[in-house]
Amino acid sequence: MKLCIIGTGYVGLVTGTCFANLGNDVICVDKNQERIKCLQGGKIPFFEPGLKELVSLNKKAGRLKFSLDLASSVQCSEVIFIAVSTPAKETGEADISAVVAVAGGIAKALKKPGTATGRGKHYKIIVNKSTVPVGMGDVVTNILREDGVPDEQFTVVSNPEFLKEGSAIADFMRPDRIVIGATHNRGFNVLTELYRPLNAHIIFTSIKSAELIKYASNAFLANKISFINEIANICERVGSDVGEVAAAIGLDKRIGREFLNAGLGYGGSCLPKDVSALIHLARENGYEPEVLNSIEAVNDFQIEAFIGKITRHFKKLKGKRLAVLGLSFKPQTDDLRDAPSLKIIKELIAKGAIVRAYDPCIAGRTAIPGVKIDQDAYTAVKDADALILVTEWAEFRELDFERVKKIMQRPVIFDGRNMFDPAKMRELGFTYVGIGR
């Protein structure tokens, strides 16, 4: 099929590249000239394992192109995916301005002579891949109608994405499920055929249900994270070990072990904004979501509690040299959006600490005010009064801790992800502080 993916951010680029790899002709469109120029030159604007190679492969095969021309890309495509960002506003609601603008651009393209001729080959399937509030399918449909595009020339479909940064290609190619929300059989049939090579479990729903499924899924994941952090906070007060507790309750098939890892809470571009957007949606419809409110409250508290542990240990942080290992919100990505590291660093600097940091994916690529970002972990921890583990990159597990102890000013570890073995660290002579242990 001929596809147009509007938006070359994380979701758009991964989606477009993977569809091209399935044999489709894909044009990825963006209004950002610099980004399109970089993509045309083979440069990827963010880190995702395997993506650069897959983009290169499909570009060479002629299946993947990048363009600034929205109108011509829409006109020559059978299926048009809207994959632009919907960041949270200060109120918590999703900012849908980019989706609205794209819908207007699609409408203008379809009104041009010869681009739409009823239910023939120019009929367009317009797919909301962006995470949008419930009712956005109606909004996009009405924009096209009001701009003069007849109903018989298009249909709008909701097809939420469930990609995890760091494993997005595998998630696309081997999905847990594919959700297709539509009002017409043609929308269901075309999307089903498009996803057929994946041999995946497809769920057919209404558009509004599909829109809510994405928010509900992310909110439930956030709920598991905040729940185990709440248990960790209780463990610290009663002398239990959250690792032992999580391992046992995770064996219950009704619960499952995934996302039951106590630590610094969730961050990134999805969970924080999606929980906030769902809270706003509930309130807008006259319901106060107490569980969702608590998810946010516990997540915010984790950072405060962790900084409190550091402060209580040193009494005063002014002049203390602290080494932060891990900056991205999770391993296998360079995404700093809502990363716990930024909140922690900001507070430490405000209290007078001198902060150095290292992250396998950030070094040399990003500047953080007031922080020296080193090229390796050993340089970062040299002469440090404490090592603060924030992101559980695998390479940190393999550090030579005898060497680390020798080059640190004081052998102190604050483990924000419970990555290290407390007994082993103490045996090596470290003062060790974890979460719920």
C-alpha positions in Angstrom: 0.0 0.0 0.0 1.0 3.6 -0.4 1.2 5.3 3.0 1.7 8.8 4.3 3.0 9.2 7.9 2.6 12.8 9.1 5.1 13.5 11.8 8.7 12.2 12.1 8.9 12.1 15.8 9.4 8.9 17.7 6.0 7.3 16.8 5.9 8.5 13.3 9.4 7.5 12.3 9.2 4.1 13.9 5.8 3.4 12.4 6.7 4.6 8.9 10.0 2.6 8.9 8.4 -0.6 10.1 5.6 -0.3 7.5 8.1 0.2 4.8 10.0 -2.9 6.0 6.8 -4.8 5.5 6.9 -3.9 1.8 4.7 -0.7 1.7 5.6 2.5 -0.1 5.9 5.1 2.7 6.4 8.8 2.7 7.2 10.4 6.1 6.2 14.1 6.2 7.2 16.9 8.5 7.2 20.7 8.4 10.6 20.7 10.2 13.0 21.4 7.4 16.1 20.6 9.4 14.7 17.2 10.6 13.7 16.2 7.0 17.1 17.2 5.7 18.8 15.1 8.4 16.6 12.1 7.7 17.2 12.4 4.0 20.9 12.4 4.8 20.6 9.2 6.9 20.8 10.9 10.4 18.3 9.8 13.0 17.1 12.6 15.4 16.9 10.3 18.5 18.3 7.0 19.6 16.3 3.8 19.2 18.2 0.4 18.9 18.1 -0.9 15.3 16.2 2.1 13.8 19.1 3.7 12.0 19.9 0.5 10.2 16.3 -0.2 9.3 15.8 3.4 7.9 18.9 3.0 5.8 17.8 -0.4 4.5 14.4 0.8 3.4 15.6 4.1 1.9 18.0 2.1 -0.3 15.2 -0.2 -1.3 13.1 2.9 -2.3 10.3 2.1 0.0 10.9 4.9 2.5 11.0 8.6 1.6 11.0 11.9 3.5 9.2 15.0 2.4 8.2 18.5 3.4 5.3 18.5 0.9 2.1 17.5 2.9 -0.3 18.0 0.0 1.3 15.8 -2.6 2.1 13.1 0.0 -1.5 13.0 1.1 -2.8 13.0 -2.5 -0.7 10.0 -3.6 -1.4 7.9 -0.5 -4.2 5.4 0.3 -3.7 5.5 4.1 -2.7 8.7 6.0 -1.4 8.3 9.5 -1.5 11.3 11.8 1.5 10.8 14.2 2.2 14.2 15.7 2.9 14.9 19.4 0.2 15.8 21.9 2.1 17.2 24.9 0.4 18.0 28.1 -0.7 21.6 28.8 -0.2 23.2 32.2 -3.8 22.1 33.0 -2.9 18.4 32.3 -5.0 18.2 29.2 -3.5 17.0 25.9 -2.5 19.7 23.5 -4.3 18.7 20.3 -3.2 21.8 18.2 -0.8 19.8 16.1 -3.5 17.2 15.2 -6.0 19.9 14.4 -3.5 21.6 12.1 -2.7 18.4 10.3 -6.3 17.6 9.8 -6.8 21.0 8.2 -3.8 20.4 6.0 -5.2 17.0 4.9 -8.5 18.7 4.1 -6.9 21.3 1.9 -5.0 18.6 0.0 -8.1 16.5 -0.6 -10.1 19.5 -1.9 -7.7 20.0 -4.8 -9.1 18.9 -8.2 -8.6 15.3 -9.0 -7.5 14.1 -5.6 -10.7 12.5 -4.5 -13.2 10.8 -6.7 -15.7 9.0 -4.4 -15.1 5.4 -3.4 -12.5 4.7 -6.1 -8.8 4.4 -5.7 -8.5 8.0 -4.2 -10.7 7.2 -1.2 -8.6 8.0 1.9 -8.3 6.2 5.2 -7.2 8.8 7.8 -5.7 7.2 10.9 -5.1 8.8 14.2 -1.9 7.2 15.5 -1.3 10.1 17.9 -2.4 9.6 21.5 -5.5 11.8 21.5 -8.4 12.6 23.9 -11.6 10.6 23.5 -13.7 12.3 20.8 -10.8 13.3 18.6 -12.0 11.1 15.8 -15.1 13.2 15.6 -13.0 16.4 15.7 -10.9 15.3 12.7 -14.0 14.1 10.8 -15.7 17.5 11.4 -12.7 19.5 10.3 -12.6 17.6 7.0 -16.4 18.0 6.6 -16.4 21.7 7.4 -13.5 22.3 5.0 -15.6 20.7 2.2 -14.4 17.1 2.0 -17.5 14.9 1.3 -18.1 11.9 3.6 -17.9 9.5 0.7 -14.2 10.4 0.1 -12.8 9.5 3.5 -13.1 7.7 6.8 -11.3 8.3 10.1 -9.9 5.5 12.1 -8.2 5.3 15.5 -5.2 3.0 15.7 -3.3 3.8 19.0 0.4 2.9 19.3 1.8 0.8 22.1 5.6 1.2 21.4 8.1 1.2 24.2 11.2 3.3 23.8 14.2 1.0 23.6 12.3 -1.9 22.1 10.0 -0.1 19.6 10.9 -2.1 16.5 10.2 -5.4 18.3 7.0 -4.0 19.7 5.8 -3.1 16.2 6.8 -6.3 14.6 5.6 -8.6 17.4 2.7 -6.7 19.1 0.7 -7.9 22.0 -2.4 -6.6 20.2 -3.5 -4.2 17.5 -6.4 -1.9 18.2 -8.5 -0.6 15.3 -11.4 1.7 16.1 -13.6 2.6 13.2 -17.2 3.3 12.1 -17.1 1.8 8.6 -16.1 -1.7 7.4 -13.7 -0.1 4.9 -11.6 1.3 7.7 -11.5 -2.0 9.5 -10.7 -3.9 6.3 -7.9 -1.7 5.0 -6.1 -1.6 8.4 -6.6 -5.3 8.8 -4.9 -5.9 5.5 -2.1 -3.5 6.3 -1.3 -5.3 9.5 -1.9 -8.8 8.1 1.9 -9.7 7.7 2.3 -9.4 11.5 -0.2 -12.2 12.2 -1.2 -10.3 15.3 -4.3 -10.4 17.5 -6.5 -7.5 16.3 -9.2 -6.0 18.4 -12.0 -4.1 16.6 -13.7 -1.3 18.6 -15.5 1.9 18.3 -13.3 5.0 17.7 -13.9 6.3 21.2 -13.1 3.0 22.8 -9.8 2.8 20.9 -8.9 6.3 22.0 -9.6 5.4 25.7 -7.7 2.1 25.5 -4.4 3.9 25.0 -4.9 6.2 28.0 -6.2 3.3 30.1 -3.3 1.1 29.3 -0.7 3.7 30.2 -2.5 4.6 33.3 -2.6 1.0 34.5 1.1 0.6 33.9 1.7 3.8 35.9 -0.5 2.4 38.6 1.6 -0.7 38.9 4.7 1.4 39.3 3.2 3.7 41.9 1.7 0.8 43.7 5.0 -1.0 44.2 6.7 2.2 45.2 4.0 2.7 47.8 4.7 -0.8 49.1 8.5 0.0 49.1 7.8 3.0 51.3 6.0 0.8 53.7 8.8 -1.8 53.5 11.3 0.8 54.7 9.2 1.6 57.7 8.5 -2.0 58.8 11.8 -3.7 57.9 10.6 -5.7 54.8 12.4 -6.0 51.5 10.4 -4.8 48.5 12.3 -7.1 46.1 11.1 -10.2 48.0 7.6 -8.8 48.2 7.4 -7.9 44.5 8.8 -11.3 43.4 6.1 -13.2 45.4 3.1 -11.1 44.4 4.3 -11.0 40.8 3.9 -14.8 40.5 0.2 -14.4 40.9 -1.1 -14.7 37.4 -3.7 -12.1 38.1 -1.0 -9.5 38.8 2.2 -10.4 36.9 5.8 -9.4 37.6 6.3 -6.7 35.0 6.4 -3.1 36.1 6.7 -4.2 39.8 10.1 -2.7 40.2 10.4 -0.2 43.0 12.5 2.9 42.3 12.2 6.6 41.3 8.9 6.3 39.5 7.9 6.7 35.9 9.0 9.4 33.5 9.3 9.8 29.7 7.0 11.2 27.0 4.0 8.9 27.6 3.0 7.9 31.1 3.2 11.3 32.8 1.2 13.1 30.1 -1.3 10.3 29.6 -2.1 10.0 33.3 -2.5 13.8 33.5 -4.7 13.8 30.3 -6.9 11.0 31.7 -7.4 12.9 35.0 -8.4 16.0 33.0 -10.8 14.0 30.8 -12.5 12.5 33.9 -12.8 15.9 35.6 -14.1 17.5 32.4 -16.9 14.9 32.5 -17.8 15.4 36.1 -15.8 12.6 37.8 -13.0 12.9 40.3 -10.5 10.1 39.6 -9.1 9.3 43.0 -6.9 6.4 42.0 -5.3 8.4 39.1 -4.7 11.3 41.5 -2.9 8.9 43.9 -0.8 7.5 41.0 0.6 11.0 40.4 1.0 11.8 44.0 3.1 8.7 44.8 5.2 9.2 41.7 6.0 12.8 42.7 6.8 11.7 46.3 9.4 9.1 45.1 11.7 11.9 43.9 11.2 13.9 47.1 11.9 10.8 49.3 15.0 9.9 47.4 16.5 13.4 47.7 15.5 13.3 51.4 17.7 10.2 51.8 20.7 11.9 50.3 20.1 15.1 52.4 19.7 13.2 55.6 22.9 11.2 55.0 25.1 14.3 54.4 23.2 16.8 56.6 24.4 19.5 54.3 24.9 19.1 50.5 26.7 22.4 49.9 30.1 21.6 48.3 29.4 17.8 48.1 30.5 16.2 44.9 27.8 13.9 43.6 28.0 11.5 40.6 24.8 10.8 38.8 24.8 7.6 36.7 22.0 7.5 34.1 20.2 10.5 32.8 17.6 9.2 30.3 14.2 8.3 31.8 14.9 4.6 31.0 17.7 2.5 29.5 18.0 2.1 25.7 16.9 5.6 24.9 18.2 9.2 25.0 14.9 10.6 25.9 15.1 13.1 28.8 11.4 14.1 28.8 10.1 14.0 32.4 13.3 12.1 33.4 13.7 11.7 37.2 17.4 12.5 36.7 16.5 16.1 35.8 14.3 16.7 38.8 16.9 15.1 41.1 19.8 17.1 39.7 17.9 20.4 39.9 17.2 19.8 43.6 20.8 18.7 44.4 22.2 21.8 42.7 19.7 24.0 44.4 21.1 22.6 47.7 24.6 23.5 46.8 25.9 20.2 45.5 28.4 19.8 42.7 27.0 17.4 40.2 28.8 15.3 37.5 27.0 12.8 35.4 27.3 10.0 32.9 24.9 8.3 30.6 25.8 5.9 27.7 23.4 7.7 25.3 23.7 11.3 26.5 27.4 11.9 26.7 28.5 14.5 24.2 24.9 15.0 22.8 23.1 17.0 25.4 23.9 19.9 27.8 22.3 20.1 31.2 22.7 23.4 33.0 25.2 23.3 35.9 26.2 19.7 35.2 29.4 18.3 33.7 28.6 15.3 31.6 31.5 12.9 31.4 32.4 10.3 28.8 32.5 7.3 31.1 31.3 6.3 34.6 34.7 6.2 36.2 35.5 9.8 35.3 32.1 10.8 36.7 32.6 9.1 40.1 36.3 10.2 40.6 36.6 12.1 43.9 32.8 11.9 44.4 31.2 11.9 47.8 28.4 9.7 46.5 27.4 7.6 43.5 23.7 8.2 42.6 22.2 5.5 40.3 19.2 6.9 38.5 18.9 4.9 35.3 19.5 1.1 35.2 21.7 0.9 32.2 23.2 -2.7 32.0 26.8 -1.4 31.8 26.5 0.0 35.3 25.9 -3.5 36.7 29.3 -4.5 35.4 31.3 -1.7 36.9 34.5 -2.6 38.7 33.4 -1.5 42.2 36.8 -2.1 43.8 38.1 0.5 41.4 35.1 2.7 42.0 35.7 2.6 45.7 39.4 3.6 45.4 38.7 6.6 43.2 35.7 8.0 45.2 36.2 10.4 48.0 33.6 8.5 50.1 32.2 5.0 49.3 28.5 5.9 49.3 25.9 4.6 46.9 22.3 5.8 46.5 20.6 3.2 44.3 17.5 4.7 42.8 16.6 1.5 40.9 17.6 -1.2 43.3 20.1 -2.4 40.7 22.9 -3.5 43.0 23.1 -6.2 45.6 23.0 -4.5 49.0 25.0 -7.3 50.8 27.7 -7.3 48.1 28.0 -3.5 48.1 28.3 -3.5 51.9 30.8 -6.3 51.8 33.0 -4.2 49.5 32.9 -1.4 52.0 30.2 0.8 50.6 27.5 2.6 52.5 24.4 1.5 50.5 21.0 3.1 50.4 18.3 1.6 48.1 14.5 1.8 47.8 12.3 -0.2 50.1 15.2 -2.4 51.2 
